[in-house]
Amino acid sequence: MHYSISGLSVQTNPDRMIEVKHNLHKLSGVEVHIADPSGKMVVTVEEQPGERTMVDTMTQISQVAGVISTALVYTHQE
């Protein structure tokens, strides 16, 4: 069985942060833990067996309207 969790730093346009947060919650395995008024977010991505890879999910996140950048901060696999 393969399981992974990754921590991301996501920078958004502050004017679109609420919209971005709403759209990120629609993605499987994605959770927004912290979002501050400057548009910075701390996000985790949990990958279960048979789901898309973390890299695919990061790509999806970076393509959400209002996202400026996405950076991998931490990853762990079992």
Biopython code that builds the backbone (N, CA, C, O; Angstrom):
import numpy as np
from Bio.PDB.StructureBuilder import StructureBuilder

atoms = [
    (1, "MET", "N", (0.842, -1.179, 0.000)),
    (1, "MET", "CA", (0.000, 0.000, 0.000)),
    (1, "MET", "C", (0.890, 1.247, 0.000)),
    (1, "MET", "O", (1.905, 1.292, 0.696)),
    (2, "HIS", "N", (0.510, 2.238, -0.769)),
    (2, "HIS", "CA", (1.272, 3.479, -0.893)),
    (2, "HIS", "C", (0.416, 4.636, -0.396)),
    (2, "HIS", "O", (-0.720, 4.818, -0.836)),
    (3, "TYR", "N", (0.966, 5.401, 0.509)),
    (3, "TYR", "CA", (0.278, 6.567, 1.036)),
    (3, "TYR", "C", (1.298, 7.693, 1.120)),
    (3, "TYR", "O", (2.434, 7.466, 1.536)),
    (4, "SER", "N", (0.915, 8.885, 0.738)),
    (4, "SER", "CA", (1.823, 10.018, 0.897)),
    (4, "SER", "C", (1.053, 11.260, 1.318)),
    (4, "SER", "O", (-0.129, 11.428, 1.016)),
    (5, "ILE", "N", (1.761, 12.109, 2.019)),
    (5, "ILE", "CA", (1.215, 13.409, 2.404)),
    (5, "ILE", "C", (2.282, 14.450, 2.099)),
    (5, "ILE", "O", (3.468, 14.235, 2.350)),
    (6, "SER", "N", (1.850, 15.565, 1.560)),
    (6, "SER", "CA", (2.773, 16.638, 1.196)),
    (6, "SER", "C", (2.246, 17.963, 1.723)),
    (6, "SER", "O", (1.038, 18.198, 1.766)),
    (7, "GLY", "N", (3.170, 18.818, 2.119)),
    (7, "GLY", "CA", (2.832, 20.163, 2.558)),
    (7, "GLY", "C", (3.254, 21.163, 1.498)),
    (7, "GLY", "O", (4.365, 21.091, 0.972)),
    (8, "LEU", "N", (2.371, 22.090, 1.189)),
    (8, "LEU", "CA", (2.637, 23.078, 0.147)),
    (8, "LEU", "C", (2.463, 24.488, 0.695)),
    (8, "LEU", "O", (1.655, 24.735, 1.590)),
    (9, "SER", "N", (3.236, 25.394, 0.138)),
    (9, "SER", "CA", (3.031, 26.816, 0.348)),
    (9, "SER", "C", (2.409, 27.347, -0.941)),
    (9, "SER", "O", (2.983, 27.209, -2.021)),
    (10, "VAL", "N", (1.239, 27.950, -0.818)),
    (10, "VAL", "CA", (0.528, 28.458, -1.994)),
    (10, "VAL", "C", (0.342, 29.965, -1.831)),
    (10, "VAL", "O", (-0.219, 30.429, -0.838)),
    (11, "GLN", "N", (0.813, 30.713, -2.808)),
    (11, "GLN", "CA", (0.633, 32.173, -2.808)),
    (11, "GLN", "C", (-0.491, 32.510, -3.778)),
    (11, "GLN", "O", (-0.475, 32.090, -4.935)),
    (12, "THR", "N", (-1.462, 33.272, -3.294)),
    (12, "THR", "CA", (-2.594, 33.649, -4.130)),
    (12, "THR", "C", (-2.683, 35.168, -4.239)),
    (12, "THR", "O", (-2.065, 35.904, -3.468)),
    (13, "ASN", "N", (-3.453, 35.607, -5.198)),
    (13, "ASN", "CA", (-3.818, 37.016, -5.279)),
    (13, "ASN", "C", (-4.730, 37.276, -4.074)),
    (13, "ASN", "O", (-5.778, 36.640, -3.963)),
    (14, "PRO", "N", (-4.362, 38.195, -3.169)),
    (14, "PRO", "CA", (-5.179, 38.422, -1.972)),
    (14, "PRO", "C", (-6.643, 38.731, -2.276)),
    (14, "PRO", "O", (-7.525, 38.375, -1.495)),
    (15, "ASP", "N", (-6.905, 39.384, -3.392)),
    (15, "ASP", "CA", (-8.281, 39.721, -3.754)),
    (15, "ASP", "C", (-9.098, 38.495, -4.148)),
    (15, "ASP", "O", (-10.327, 38.553, -4.178)),
    (16, "ARG", "N", (-8.421, 37.378, -4.452)),
    (16, "ARG", "CA", (-9.126, 36.170, -4.902)),
    (16, "ARG", "C", (-8.956, 35.006, -3.925)),
    (16, "ARG", "O", (-9.317, 33.872, -4.239)),
    (17, "MET", "N", (-8.406, 35.287, -2.742)),
    (17, "MET", "CA", (-8.080, 34.223, -1.804)),
    (17, "MET", "C", (-9.296, 33.387, -1.397)),
    (17, "MET", "O", (-9.197, 32.162, -1.340)),
    (18, "ILE", "N", (-10.407, 34.000, -1.121)),
    (18, "ILE", "CA", (-11.600, 33.248, -0.718)),
    (18, "ILE", "C", (-12.050, 32.331, -1.848)),
    (18, "ILE", "O", (-12.406, 31.178, -1.605)),
    (19, "GLU", "N", (-12.037, 32.826, -3.067)),
    (19, "GLU", "CA", (-12.400, 32.020, -4.243)),
    (19, "GLU", "C", (-11.424, 30.852, -4.416)),
    (19, "GLU", "O", (-11.843, 29.724, -4.676)),
    (20, "VAL", "N", (-10.125, 31.122, -4.271)),
    (20, "VAL", "CA", (-9.114, 30.067, -4.404)),
    (20, "VAL", "C", (-9.328, 29.005, -3.331)),
    (20, "VAL", "O", (-9.322, 27.810, -3.629)),
    (21, "LYS", "N", (-9.515, 29.431, -2.095)),
    (21, "LYS", "CA", (-9.728, 28.489, -0.988)),
    (21, "LYS", "C", (-10.936, 27.597, -1.268)),
    (21, "LYS", "O", (-10.882, 26.387, -1.049)),
    (22, "HIS", "N", (-12.005, 28.186, -1.743)),
    (22, "HIS", "CA", (-13.209, 27.424, -2.091)),
    (22, "HIS", "C", (-12.902, 26.390, -3.179)),
    (22, "HIS", "O", (-13.333, 25.242, -3.078)),
    (23, "ASN", "N", (-12.163, 26.788, -4.212)),
    (23, "ASN", "CA", (-11.842, 25.872, -5.312)),
    (23, "ASN", "C", (-10.861, 24.780, -4.891)),
    (23, "ASN", "O", (-10.939, 23.660, -5.396)),
    (24, "LEU", "N", (-9.944, 25.082, -3.981)),
    (24, "LEU", "CA", (-9.014, 24.055, -3.509)),
    (24, "LEU", "C", (-9.738, 22.979, -2.711)),
    (24, "LEU", "O", (-9.373, 21.805, -2.782)),
    (25, "HIS", "N", (-10.756, 23.365, -1.955)),
    (25, "HIS", "CA", (-11.520, 22.388, -1.180)),
    (25, "HIS", "C", (-12.257, 21.388, -2.074)),
    (25, "HIS", "O", (-12.643, 20.317, -1.608)),
    (26, "LYS", "N", (-12.454, 21.718, -3.329)),
    (26, "LYS", "CA", (-13.110, 20.811, -4.273)),
    (26, "LYS", "C", (-12.185, 19.696, -4.755)),
    (26, "LYS", "O", (-12.657, 18.684, -5.273)),
    (27, "LEU", "N", (-10.862, 19.871, -4.588)),
    (27, "LEU", "CA", (-9.894, 18.891, -5.075)),
    (27, "LEU", "C", (-9.732, 17.762, -4.061)),
    (27, "LEU", "O", (-9.601, 18.010, -2.863)),
    (28, "SER", "N", (-9.741, 16.540, -4.541)),
    (28, "SER", "CA", (-9.610, 15.365, -3.685)),
    (28, "SER", "C", (-8.276, 15.366, -2.947)),
    (28, "SER", "O", (-7.219, 15.538, -3.556)),
    (29, "GLY", "N", (-8.334, 15.172, -1.624)),
    (29, "GLY", "CA", (-7.128, 15.061, -0.816)),
    (29, "GLY", "C", (-6.482, 16.373, -0.439)),
    (29, "GLY", "O", (-5.441, 16.380, 0.218)),
    (30, "VAL", "N", (-7.080, 17.495, -0.842)),
    (30, "VAL", "CA", (-6.485, 18.815, -0.582)),
    (30, "VAL", "C", (-7.187, 19.466, 0.607)),
    (30, "VAL", "O", (-8.415, 19.493, 0.684)),
    (31, "GLU", "N", (-6.380, 19.989, 1.533)),
    (31, "GLU", "CA", (-6.929, 20.698, 2.682)),
    (31, "GLU", "C", (-6.137, 21.981, 2.911)),
    (31, "GLU", "O", (-4.906, 21.965, 2.930)),
    (32, "VAL", "N", (-6.850, 23.086, 3.083)),
    (32, "VAL", "CA", (-6.224, 24.373, 3.397)),
    (32, "VAL", "C", (-6.218, 24.510, 4.916)),
    (32, "VAL", "O", (-7.273, 24.480, 5.550)),
    (33, "HIS", "N", (-5.028, 24.659, 5.499)),
    (33, "HIS", "CA", (-4.908, 24.743, 6.956)),
    (33, "HIS", "C", (-4.819, 26.181, 7.439)),
    (33, "HIS", "O", (-5.394, 26.534, 8.468)),
    (34, "ILE", "N", (-4.100, 27.006, 6.699)),
    (34, "ILE", "CA", (-3.926, 28.410, 7.076)),
    (34, "ILE", "C", (-4.049, 29.263, 5.819)),
    (34, "ILE", "O", (-3.504, 28.928, 4.767)),
    (35, "ALA", "N", (-4.772, 30.368, 5.947)),
    (35, "ALA", "CA", (-4.866, 31.345, 4.855)),
    (35, "ALA", "C", (-4.835, 32.724, 5.502)),
    (35, "ALA", "O", (-5.712, 33.063, 6.296)),
    (36, "ASP", "N", (-3.817, 33.521, 5.159)),
    (36, "ASP", "CA", (-3.746, 34.848, 5.766)),
    (36, "ASP", "C", (-4.131, 35.933, 4.761)),
    (36, "ASP", "O", (-4.160, 35.677, 3.557)),
    (37, "PRO", "N", (-4.422, 37.130, 5.239)),
    (37, "PRO", "CA", (-4.911, 38.203, 4.368)),
    (37, "PRO", "C", (-3.974, 38.592, 3.225)),
    (37, "PRO", "O", (-4.414, 39.184, 2.239)),
    (38, "SER", "N", (-2.680, 38.262, 3.347)),
    (38, "SER", "CA", (-1.741, 38.600, 2.273)),
    (38, "SER", "C", (-1.827, 37.618, 1.104)),
    (38, "SER", "O", (-1.173, 37.810, 0.079)),
    (39, "GLY", "N", (-2.646, 36.553, 1.261)),
    (39, "GLY", "CA", (-2.820, 35.576, 0.186)),
    (39, "GLY", "C", (-1.992, 34.320, 0.343)),
    (39, "GLY", "O", (-2.031, 33.447, -0.524)),
    (40, "LYS", "N", (-1.243, 34.209, 1.428)),
    (40, "LYS", "CA", (-0.429, 33.011, 1.662)),
    (40, "LYS", "C", (-1.276, 31.915, 2.291)),
    (40, "LYS", "O", (-2.086, 32.168, 3.183)),
    (41, "MET", "N", (-1.072, 30.675, 1.800)),
    (41, "MET", "CA", (-1.808, 29.527, 2.323)),
    (41, "MET", "C", (-0.856, 28.378, 2.625)),
    (41, "MET", "O", (0.149, 28.185, 1.942)),
    (42, "VAL", "N", (-1.195, 27.620, 3.663)),
    (42, "VAL", "CA", (-0.530, 26.357, 3.954)),
    (42, "VAL", "C", (-1.539, 25.271, 3.616)),
    (42, "VAL", "O", (-2.648, 25.242, 4.149)),
    (43, "VAL", "N", (-1.129, 24.368, 2.709)),
    (43, "VAL", "CA", (-2.034, 23.360, 2.152)),
    (43, "VAL", "C", (-1.382, 21.988, 2.280)),
    (43, "VAL", "O", (-0.171, 21.852, 2.102)),
    (44, "THR", "N", (-2.189, 20.967, 2.591)),
    (44, "THR", "CA", (-1.682, 19.599, 2.520)),
    (44, "THR", "C", (-2.399, 18.850, 1.410)),
    (44, "THR", "O", (-3.549, 19.132, 1.073)),
    (45, "VAL", "N", (-1.674, 17.884, 0.855)),
    (45, "VAL", "CA", (-2.219, 16.997, -0.170)),
    (45, "VAL", "C", (-1.992, 15.575, 0.311)),
    (45, "VAL", "O", (-0.850, 15.164, 0.513)),
    (46, "GLU", "N", (-3.074, 14.816, 0.496)),
    (46, "GLU", "CA", (-2.984, 13.415, 0.882)),
    (46, "GLU", "C", (-3.290, 12.565, -0.334)),
    (46, "GLU", "O", (-4.301, 12.758, -1.009)),
    (47, "GLU", "N", (-2.405, 11.623, -0.603)),
    (47, "GLU", "CA", (-2.559, 10.736, -1.762)),
    (47, "GLU", "C", (-2.796, 9.315, -1.270)),
    (47, "GLU", "O", (-1.986, 8.766, -0.524)),
    (48, "GLN", "N", (-3.898, 8.727, -1.686)),
    (48, "GLN", "CA", (-4.234, 7.344, -1.359)),
    (48, "GLN", "C", (-3.914, 6.464, -2.558)),
    (48, "GLN", "O", (-3.804, 6.964, -3.678)),
    (49, "PRO", "N", (-3.764, 5.157, -2.341)),
    (49, "PRO", "CA", (-3.504, 4.255, -3.473)),
    (49, "PRO", "C", (-4.577, 4.393, -4.551)),
    (49, "PRO", "O", (-5.768, 4.444, -4.248)),
    (50, "GLY", "N", (-4.151, 4.452, -5.798)),
    (50, "GLY", "CA", (-5.078, 4.520, -6.921)),
    (50, "GLY", "C", (-5.528, 5.918, -7.287)),
    (50, "GLY", "O", (-6.199, 6.100, -8.302)),
    (51, "GLU", "N", (-5.172, 6.916, -6.480)),
    (51, "GLU", "CA", (-5.538, 8.292, -6.801)),
    (51, "GLU", "C", (-4.454, 8.928, -7.654)),
    (51, "GLU", "O", (-3.371, 8.369, -7.823)),
    (52, "ARG", "N", (-4.756, 10.094, -8.185)),
    (52, "ARG", "CA", (-3.752, 10.807, -8.988)),
    (52, "ARG", "C", (-2.541, 11.112, -8.115)),
    (52, "ARG", "O", (-2.639, 11.142, -6.888)),
    (53, "THR", "N", (-1.427, 11.334, -8.746)),
    (53, "THR", "CA", (-0.201, 11.579, -7.988)),
    (53, "THR", "C", (-0.183, 12.989, -7.418)),
    (53, "THR", "O", (-0.917, 13.868, -7.870)),
    (54, "MET", "N", (0.662, 13.188, -6.425)),
    (54, "MET", "CA", (0.802, 14.487, -5.800)),
    (54, "MET", "C", (1.222, 15.538, -6.821)),
    (54, "MET", "O", (0.768, 16.681, -6.764)),
    (55, "VAL", "N", (2.088, 15.152, -7.752)),
    (55, "VAL", "CA", (2.532, 16.096, -8.786)),
    (55, "VAL", "C", (1.342, 16.551, -9.633)),
    (55, "VAL", "O", (1.238, 17.730, -9.973)),
    (56, "ASP", "N", (0.452, 15.629, -9.973)),
    (56, "ASP", "CA", (-0.749, 15.996, -10.730)),
    (56, "ASP", "C", (-1.620, 16.963, -9.930)),
    (56, "ASP", "O", (-2.157, 17.925, -10.479)),
    (57, "THR", "N", (-1.756, 16.701, -8.630)),
    (57, "THR", "CA", (-2.566, 17.579, -7.785)),
    (57, "THR", "C", (-1.916, 18.952, -7.658)),
    (57, "THR", "O", (-2.610, 19.968, -7.678)),
    (58, "MET", "N", (-0.582, 18.993, -7.527)),
    (58, "MET", "CA", (0.114, 20.290, -7.490)),
    (58, "MET", "C", (-0.123, 21.075, -8.771)),
    (58, "MET", "O", (-0.306, 22.292, -8.741)),
    (59, "THR", "N", (-0.118, 20.370, -9.892)),
    (59, "THR", "CA", (-0.383, 21.026, -11.177)),
    (59, "THR", "C", (-1.794, 21.596, -11.190)),
    (59, "THR", "O", (-2.009, 22.721, -11.639)),
    (60, "GLN", "N", (-2.756, 20.818, -10.696)),
    (60, "GLN", "CA", (-4.137, 21.309, -10.626)),
    (60, "GLN", "C", (-4.226, 22.560, -9.755)),
    (60, "GLN", "O", (-4.896, 23.529, -10.113)),
    (61, "ILE", "N", (-3.548, 22.531, -8.615)),
    (61, "ILE", "CA", (-3.572, 23.684, -7.709)),
    (61, "ILE", "C", (-2.998, 24.916, -8.405)),
    (61, "ILE", "O", (-3.565, 26.005, -8.317)),
    (62, "SER", "N", (-1.879, 24.743, -9.090)),
    (62, "SER", "CA", (-1.238, 25.889, -9.743)),
    (62, "SER", "C", (-2.080, 26.465, -10.873)),
    (62, "SER", "O", (-1.886, 27.613, -11.271)),
    (63, "GLN", "N", (-3.021, 25.669, -11.395)),
    (63, "GLN", "CA", (-3.874, 26.130, -12.486)),
    (63, "GLN", "C", (-5.178, 26.768, -12.009)),
    (63, "GLN", "O", (-5.963, 27.250, -12.826)),
    (64, "VAL", "N", (-5.415, 26.776, -10.703)),
    (64, "VAL", "CA", (-6.613, 27.421, -10.165)),
    (64, "VAL", "C", (-6.466, 28.933, -10.355)),
    (64, "VAL", "O", (-5.433, 29.512, -10.019)),
    (65, "ALA", "N", (-7.499, 29.558, -10.892)),
    (65, "ALA", "CA", (-7.473, 31.010, -11.106)),
    (65, "ALA", "C", (-7.217, 31.726, -9.787)),
    (65, "ALA", "O", (-7.885, 31.459, -8.788)),
    (66, "GLY", "N", (-6.250, 32.633, -9.787)),
    (66, "GLY", "CA", (-5.903, 33.382, -8.588)),
    (66, "GLY", "C", (-4.670, 32.864, -7.874)),
    (66, "GLY", "O", (-4.137, 33.542, -6.996)),
    (67, "VAL", "N", (-4.198, 31.656, -8.238)),
    (67, "VAL", "CA", (-2.971, 31.118, -7.646)),
    (67, "VAL", "C", (-1.775, 31.718, -8.381)),
    (67, "VAL", "O", (-1.704, 31.674, -9.609)),
    (68, "ILE", "N", (-0.843, 32.276, -7.621)),
    (68, "ILE", "CA", (0.358, 32.877, -8.197)),
    (68, "ILE", "C", (1.492, 31.866, -8.231)),
    (68, "ILE", "O", (2.191, 31.748, -9.238)),
    (69, "SER", "N", (1.680, 31.126, -7.125)),
    (69, "SER", "CA", (2.749, 30.125, -7.078)),
    (69, "SER", "C", (2.395, 29.010, -6.104)),
    (69, "SER", "O", (1.608, 29.194, -5.175)),
    (70, "THR", "N", (2.996, 27.852, -6.340)),
    (70, "THR", "CA", (2.830, 26.682, -5.481)),
    (70, "THR", "C", (4.211, 26.087, -5.255)),
    (70, "THR", "O", (4.941, 25.827, -6.211)),
    (71, "ALA", "N", (4.574, 25.870, -3.990)),
    (71, "ALA", "CA", (5.896, 25.321, -3.680)),
    (71, "ALA", "C", (5.764, 24.134, -2.735)),
    (71, "ALA", "O", (5.051, 24.203, -1.733)),
    (72, "LEU", "N", (6.452, 23.048, -3.060)),
    (72, "LEU", "CA", (6.494, 21.873, -2.204)),
    (72, "LEU", "C", (7.420, 22.169, -1.028)),
    (72, "LEU", "O", (8.573, 22.556, -1.218)),
    (73, "VAL", "N", (6.905, 21.984, 0.194)),
    (73, "VAL", "CA", (7.682, 22.260, 1.391)),
    (73, "VAL", "C", (8.088, 20.966, 2.091)),
    (73, "VAL", "O", (9.180, 20.879, 2.653)),
    (74, "TYR", "N", (7.207, 19.951, 2.058)),
    (74, "TYR", "CA", (7.442, 18.710, 2.794)),
    (74, "TYR", "C", (6.710, 17.581, 2.097)),
    (74, "TYR", "O", (5.628, 17.776, 1.543)),
    (75, "THR", "N", (7.313, 16.385, 2.127)),
    (75, "THR", "CA", (6.618, 15.204, 1.628)),
    (75, "THR", "C", (7.035, 13.987, 2.445)),
    (75, "THR", "O", (8.186, 13.879, 2.868)),
    (76, "HIS", "N", (6.100, 13.080, 2.663)),
    (76, "HIS", "CA", (6.353, 11.842, 3.400)),
    (76, "HIS", "C", (5.572, 10.727, 2.720)),
    (76, "HIS", "O", (4.408, 10.900, 2.359)),
    (77, "GLN", "N", (6.230, 9.569, 2.547)),
    (77, "GLN", "CA", (5.576, 8.418, 1.917)),
    (77, "GLN", "C", (5.730, 7.188, 2.787)),
    (77, "GLN", "O", (6.753, 6.997, 3.445)),
    (78, "GLU", "N", (4.697, 6.357, 2.782)),
    (78, "GLU", "CA", (4.743, 5.062, 3.476)),
    (78, "GLU", "C", (4.348, 3.982, 2.519)),
    (78, "GLU", "O", (4.317, 2.809, 2.890)),
]
sb = StructureBuilder()
sb.init_structure("model")
sb.init_model(0)
sb.init_chain("A")
sb.init_seg("    ")
for serial, (resi, resn, name, xyz) in enumerate(atoms, 1):
    if name == "N":
        sb.init_residue(resn, " ", resi, " ")
    sb.init_atom(name, np.array(xyz, "f"), 0.0, 1.0, " ", f" {name:<3s}", serial, name[0])
structure = sb.get_structure()
